[in-house]
Amino acid sequence: MTPLERTTPGRAHEQAASPIEAAFGGIRAGLDQVDRNLKAWTESPNPLIKEVGRYLFREKGKRLRPALLLLCSKLSGYSGPEDTLLAAVVELIHTASLVHDDIIDNAPTRRGRESVHARWGPNITVLLGDYLYIKSIGLSLRAGDGRIVQILADLSARMIEGELLEYFYSGNPGLTEPQYLDIIDMKTASLFAAACQIGAVLGGASAEEEFLLKDVGRNLGISFQIIDDLLDFTGDARTMGKPILLDLAEGRITLPLIHALGLDGRDAGRLAGLVRRRNPDAAAAREVVNLLKEGGSLDYAYDRACEHSDKAQSLLGFFPGSPSREALRELSRFILDREK
């Protein structure tokens, strides 16, 4: 794979069948039930909750986190109705985090449409995000295993802690790679890990199997976020459904920048100045992207995403071959090659 292909996720498989469709084939009915749950839960006598809820779930997202829960429950031998309930709860938590993210980022669009923040304003948006978080914990009480409620409660606190830590380091060009990984572990990977762990708990997996699946999710989540951060530099706004270079404008220091800032030479000093400036004009933004390309920083970040994807696939090797295991491997390939 050429450096250009590596820094433009998705090109390697343009002519191949979609890995995500292959992965979702065996759980399509479950994902359809997840969507029905989400729409039912946002029906409300409160007209504002009903209006915003319908807007949020009118368009489907990728549903990666529900898919991970459904696949891990199948891999662990679960058969019952709670997997689709909890998969929808996981997606509700994810949606709540996106609603809050858009306030913090002042993002105008999400999934190709106006963000809730842009359409209804910050007051309604922050209350709706809180409502979705609290509702998700209440819904999780329907599960038969009390451990699952604790997993979800701990997860929600960890995700918010990651958001706060990211905000604390905003605009700081001295952010290190371990610090960055801690942030994305809390903010993003923790939800992937919880989805896989809940699937294991539902299926009555052993403590070792539960740990392994949780680690599969964690590595997939880290890989996902690194690719997401790469796409902020290399993606297309129309394809992604949200602005590019938003991280740069907000002073968010991600892995490509960390790598480039750690290189010797004048370019690193120049880049540090551009990062501190925030809200760069078009010429400065192009200069940042060029410095990242020329210094090999985009390739470096992609290679790190591949390492975590490979680790997830290696961990899956401890489980017997099955359609669910192969679907999880397909998902890991999709995460690396996605364009949005």
C-alpha positions as CSV (number, residue, x, y, z in Angstrom):
1,M,0.0,0.0,0.0
2,T,1.5,3.4,-1.0
3,P,1.8,6.3,1.5
4,L,-1.0,8.1,-0.2
5,E,-3.3,5.1,0.1
6,R,-2.4,4.8,3.7
7,T,-3.2,8.4,4.5
8,T,-6.5,8.3,2.6
9,P,-8.5,5.6,4.5
10,G,-10.9,3.7,2.2
11,R,-8.9,3.6,-1.0
12,A,-7.5,0.1,-0.6
13,H,-11.0,-1.4,-0.7
14,E,-12.8,0.9,-3.1
15,Q,-13.5,-2.0,-5.5
16,A,-14.2,-4.6,-2.9
17,A,-17.5,-5.4,-1.2
18,S,-18.2,-3.3,1.8
19,P,-16.7,-4.9,5.0
20,I,-19.4,-3.4,7.1
21,E,-22.1,-5.1,5.1
22,A,-20.4,-8.4,5.4
23,A,-20.0,-7.9,9.1
24,F,-23.7,-6.9,9.7
25,G,-25.2,-9.7,7.6
26,G,-25.8,-12.0,10.5
27,I,-27.1,-9.3,12.9
28,R,-29.2,-7.2,10.5
29,A,-32.5,-8.2,12.3
30,G,-30.9,-7.3,15.6
31,L,-29.8,-3.9,14.3
32,D,-33.3,-3.3,12.9
33,Q,-34.7,-3.9,16.4
34,V,-32.1,-1.5,17.8
35,D,-33.4,1.2,15.5
36,R,-37.0,0.5,16.5
37,N,-36.0,0.7,20.2
38,L,-34.3,4.1,19.7
39,K,-37.3,5.6,17.9
40,A,-39.7,4.2,20.5
41,W,-37.6,5.6,23.4
42,T,-37.7,9.1,22.0
43,E,-41.4,9.2,21.5
44,S,-42.7,11.4,24.3
45,P,-45.6,13.6,25.4
46,N,-43.0,16.3,25.6
47,P,-43.1,17.9,22.2
48,L,-39.5,19.0,22.2
49,I,-38.1,15.6,23.2
50,K,-40.3,14.1,20.5
51,E,-39.2,16.6,17.8
52,V,-35.5,16.4,18.6
53,G,-35.5,12.6,19.1
54,R,-37.1,12.1,15.7
55,Y,-34.5,14.3,14.1
56,L,-31.6,12.5,15.8
57,F,-32.7,9.0,14.8
58,R,-34.2,9.8,11.4
59,E,-30.9,9.0,9.8
60,K,-29.0,5.9,10.8
61,G,-25.4,6.2,12.0
62,K,-22.9,3.4,11.4
63,R,-24.2,1.5,14.5
64,L,-20.7,0.1,15.2
65,R,-21.1,0.0,19.0
66,P,-24.5,-1.9,18.9
67,A,-23.0,-4.2,16.3
68,L,-20.0,-5.0,18.6
69,L,-22.4,-5.9,21.5
70,L,-24.6,-8.1,19.3
71,L,-21.6,-9.9,17.8
72,C,-19.8,-10.4,21.1
73,S,-23.0,-11.8,22.7
74,K,-23.4,-14.2,19.8
75,L,-19.7,-15.2,20.0
76,S,-20.3,-15.9,23.7
77,G,-23.4,-18.1,23.0
78,Y,-26.2,-15.7,24.1
79,S,-29.7,-16.2,22.8
80,G,-32.4,-13.9,24.1
81,P,-34.0,-10.4,23.9
82,E,-31.6,-8.4,26.1
83,D,-28.9,-8.0,23.5
84,T,-30.9,-5.7,21.3
85,L,-32.2,-3.7,24.4
86,L,-28.6,-3.1,25.6
87,A,-27.2,-2.5,22.1
88,A,-29.8,0.3,21.8
89,V,-28.8,1.6,25.2
90,V,-25.1,1.7,24.1
91,E,-26.1,3.7,21.0
92,L,-28.2,6.1,23.1
93,I,-25.1,6.8,25.3
94,H,-23.1,7.3,22.1
95,T,-25.7,9.7,20.8
96,A,-25.7,11.7,24.0
97,S,-22.0,12.1,23.8
98,L,-22.2,13.4,20.2
99,V,-24.9,15.9,21.2
100,H,-22.6,17.2,24.0
101,D,-19.6,17.1,21.7
102,D,-21.3,19.4,19.2
103,I,-21.8,22.0,21.9
104,I,-18.1,21.9,22.9
105,D,-16.9,22.0,19.3
106,N,-19.6,24.5,18.2
107,A,-20.1,22.1,15.3
108,P,-22.5,23.2,12.6
109,T,-23.2,19.8,11.1
110,R,-23.4,16.2,12.1
111,R,-24.0,13.3,9.6
112,G,-24.5,15.7,6.8
113,R,-27.3,17.7,8.5
114,E,-27.4,20.6,11.0
115,S,-26.3,19.5,14.4
116,V,-28.8,19.6,17.2
117,H,-26.7,22.5,18.7
118,A,-26.9,24.5,15.5
119,R,-30.6,23.8,15.0
120,W,-32.0,24.2,18.6
121,G,-29.2,26.1,20.4
122,P,-26.9,25.2,23.4
123,N,-29.6,25.4,26.1
124,I,-31.9,22.8,24.6
125,T,-28.9,20.7,23.4
126,V,-27.2,20.3,26.8
127,L,-30.5,19.4,28.4
128,L,-31.3,16.8,25.7
129,G,-27.8,15.3,26.1
130,D,-28.4,15.0,29.8
131,Y,-31.8,13.5,29.2
132,L,-30.4,10.8,26.9
133,Y,-27.6,9.9,29.4
134,I,-30.1,9.5,32.3
135,K,-32.6,7.7,30.2
136,S,-30.0,5.2,29.0
137,I,-29.1,4.3,32.6
138,G,-32.8,3.9,33.5
139,L,-33.3,1.6,30.5
140,S,-30.3,-0.5,31.5
141,L,-32.1,-1.5,34.7
142,R,-34.3,-3.7,32.6
143,A,-31.3,-6.0,32.1
144,G,-31.2,-9.1,34.3
145,D,-27.6,-8.7,35.4
146,G,-26.8,-5.8,37.8
147,R,-23.2,-5.8,36.7
148,I,-24.3,-4.3,33.3
149,V,-25.8,-1.3,35.0
150,Q,-22.5,-0.7,36.8
151,I,-20.5,-1.1,33.6
152,L,-22.7,1.5,31.9
153,A,-22.6,4.0,34.8
154,D,-18.8,3.7,35.0
155,L,-18.5,4.0,31.3
156,S,-20.6,7.3,31.2
157,A,-18.4,8.8,33.9
158,R,-15.2,7.7,32.1
159,M,-16.3,9.2,28.8
160,I,-17.1,12.6,30.4
161,E,-13.7,12.4,32.2
162,G,-12.1,12.0,28.8
163,E,-13.9,15.0,27.4
164,L,-12.7,17.1,30.3
165,L,-9.1,15.9,30.0
166,E,-9.2,16.7,26.2
167,Y,-10.5,20.2,27.0
168,F,-7.7,20.7,29.6
169,Y,-5.0,19.9,27.1
170,S,-6.7,21.9,24.2
171,G,-4.1,24.0,22.3
172,N,-1.1,22.5,24.2
173,P,1.5,21.4,21.7
174,G,3.4,19.7,24.5
175,L,0.7,16.9,24.7
176,T,2.5,13.5,24.5
177,E,1.4,10.4,22.7
178,P,0.7,8.5,26.0
179,Q,-1.5,11.4,27.2
180,Y,-3.3,11.4,23.8
181,L,-3.9,7.7,24.1
182,D,-5.3,8.1,27.6
183,I,-7.8,10.6,26.3
184,I,-9.1,8.6,23.5
185,D,-9.1,5.4,25.7
186,M,-11.5,7.2,28.0
187,K,-13.5,9.3,25.5
188,T,-13.9,6.7,22.7
189,A,-12.5,3.3,23.3
190,S,-14.2,2.9,26.7
191,L,-17.6,2.6,24.9
192,F,-16.3,0.1,22.4
193,A,-14.8,-1.9,25.3
194,A,-18.1,-1.8,27.3
195,A,-20.1,-2.9,24.3
196,C,-17.9,-6.0,23.9
197,Q,-17.8,-6.7,27.6
198,I,-21.6,-6.5,27.9
199,G,-21.9,-9.0,25.1
200,A,-19.6,-11.3,27.0
201,V,-21.5,-10.9,30.2
202,L,-24.8,-11.6,28.5
203,G,-23.4,-14.8,27.1
204,G,-22.0,-16.0,30.4
205,A,-18.4,-15.9,29.2
206,S,-15.6,-16.8,31.5
207,A,-13.7,-14.1,33.3
208,E,-10.8,-14.6,30.8
209,E,-13.1,-14.4,27.8
210,E,-14.8,-11.3,29.1
211,F,-11.4,-9.6,29.6
212,L,-10.3,-10.6,26.1
213,L,-13.4,-9.2,24.5
214,K,-13.2,-6.0,26.4
215,D,-9.6,-5.6,25.2
216,V,-10.8,-6.3,21.6
217,G,-13.2,-3.5,22.0
218,R,-10.7,-1.2,23.5
219,N,-8.2,-1.7,20.7
220,L,-10.9,-1.3,18.0
221,G,-12.0,1.9,19.7
222,I,-8.4,3.3,19.7
223,S,-8.0,2.4,16.1
224,F,-11.4,4.0,15.3
225,Q,-10.4,7.3,17.0
226,I,-7.0,7.5,15.4
227,I,-8.6,7.1,11.9
228,D,-11.2,9.7,12.9
229,D,-8.4,12.1,13.8
230,L,-6.7,11.3,10.5
231,L,-9.8,12.0,8.5
232,D,-10.0,15.5,10.0
233,F,-6.9,16.2,7.9
234,T,-7.5,13.9,4.9
235,G,-11.2,13.5,4.6
236,D,-13.9,15.1,2.5
237,A,-16.5,17.2,4.3
238,R,-19.3,16.0,2.0
239,T,-18.5,12.4,2.5
240,M,-18.0,12.7,6.3
241,G,-21.1,14.9,6.8
242,K,-19.2,17.3,9.0
243,P,-16.5,19.9,8.6
244,I,-12.8,18.9,8.2
245,L,-9.9,20.6,10.1
246,L,-12.3,21.1,13.0
247,D,-9.9,19.6,15.4
248,L,-7.2,22.0,14.3
249,A,-9.6,25.0,14.6
250,E,-10.5,23.9,18.1
251,G,-6.9,23.5,19.2
252,R,-7.3,19.7,19.6
253,I,-3.9,18.0,19.5
254,T,-4.2,14.6,17.8
255,L,-1.7,11.9,16.9
256,P,-0.5,13.3,13.5
257,L,0.3,16.6,15.2
258,I,2.0,15.0,18.2
259,H,4.3,13.1,15.8
260,A,5.1,16.1,13.7
261,L,5.7,18.3,16.7
262,G,8.2,15.8,18.0
263,L,10.4,15.9,14.9
264,D,13.6,17.9,14.9
265,G,13.9,20.9,12.7
266,R,12.3,24.2,11.9
267,D,9.1,22.6,10.6
268,A,8.2,21.5,14.1
269,G,8.6,25.1,15.4
270,R,6.6,26.4,12.6
271,L,3.9,23.9,13.2
272,A,3.7,24.7,16.9
273,G,3.1,28.3,16.0
274,L,0.3,27.4,13.7
275,V,-1.3,25.1,16.3
276,R,-1.3,27.8,18.9
277,R,-2.9,30.2,16.5
278,R,-6.2,28.2,16.3
279,N,-8.8,29.0,13.7
280,P,-6.2,29.1,11.0
281,D,-7.0,30.6,7.6
282,A,-7.1,28.4,4.5
283,A,-3.5,29.0,3.7
284,A,-2.3,28.1,7.2
285,A,-4.5,25.0,7.3
286,R,-3.0,23.8,4.0
287,E,0.5,24.4,5.3
288,V,-0.3,22.3,8.4
289,V,-1.6,19.4,6.2
290,N,1.5,19.7,4.0
291,L,3.9,19.6,7.0
292,L,2.1,16.5,8.3
293,K,2.4,14.7,4.9
294,E,6.0,15.7,4.3
295,G,7.1,14.6,7.8
296,G,5.4,11.2,7.5
297,S,3.1,12.0,10.4
298,L,-0.1,10.9,8.6
299,D,1.5,7.6,7.7
300,Y,2.7,7.2,11.3
301,A,-0.8,7.7,12.7
302,Y,-2.3,5.3,10.2
303,D,0.4,2.7,11.1
304,R,-0.5,3.1,14.8
305,A,-4.2,2.5,14.0
306,C,-3.2,-0.6,12.2
307,E,-1.3,-1.9,15.2
308,H,-4.4,-1.6,17.4
309,S,-6.5,-3.3,14.7
310,D,-4.0,-6.1,14.4
311,K,-4.0,-6.5,18.2
312,A,-7.8,-6.8,18.2
313,Q,-7.7,-9.4,15.5
314,S,-4.9,-11.3,17.4
315,L,-7.1,-11.4,20.5
316,L,-10.0,-12.8,18.5
317,G,-7.8,-15.7,17.6
318,F,-8.3,-17.1,21.1
319,F,-12.0,-17.8,20.2
320,P,-13.1,-20.7,18.0
321,G,-13.9,-19.9,14.4
322,S,-17.5,-18.8,13.9
323,P,-19.5,-16.3,11.7
324,S,-19.5,-13.8,14.6
325,R,-15.7,-14.0,15.0
326,E,-15.2,-13.4,11.3
327,A,-17.7,-10.5,11.4
328,L,-15.7,-8.9,14.1
329,R,-12.7,-9.2,12.0
330,E,-14.5,-7.6,9.1
331,L,-15.5,-4.7,11.4
332,S,-11.9,-4.1,12.3
333,R,-11.0,-3.8,8.6
334,F,-13.9,-1.4,8.0
335,I,-12.7,0.8,10.8
336,L,-9.3,1.1,9.1
337,D,-10.6,1.7,5.6
338,R,-13.6,3.9,6.3
339,E,-14.0,7.4,4.7
340,K,-16.4,8.8,7.3
